[in-house]
Amino acid sequence: MPVPLAPYPTPTVPVTPPAANGAQSQLVCSGCRNLLLYPVGATSVCCAVCNAVTAVPPPGTEMAQLVCGGCHTLLMYIRGATSVQCSCCHTVNLAMEANQVAHVNCGNCQMLLMYQYGARSVKCAVCNFVTTVGASTSTTEQKFNS
């Protein structure tokens, strides 16, 4: 004889419906480092890949992203932080805003050069030498004649 189906039990915790416009935000999973999408208003997100539960930052917290210089993992951090340590390879990455600039001495003539943060190299306007920009040290590559 078939067993009748009972209705689903009523949840004991009130469920907050997603935003009317379906707004979503994103964060990086604390377990497997995958990018997770979640509805605005959620307090935590369970990863479908590794089942890790990642806490959502408080509302109004602006997040930023950068790629780790050591292992190329996508890192998310609270905007305004000056450095971010990678949870995978433990590299400490400088976290500067996109419009900030950095300085390095030319690898050939030692002229102080200014470049936009995030650039991989900078070409000296005086001697045309290309200096590779690294997170911890600057090394030189080659001299271009132009």
Salt bridges, closest charged atoms under 4 A:
GLU62 OE1 - ARG79 NE 3.51
GLU97 OE1 - ARG79 NH1 2.90
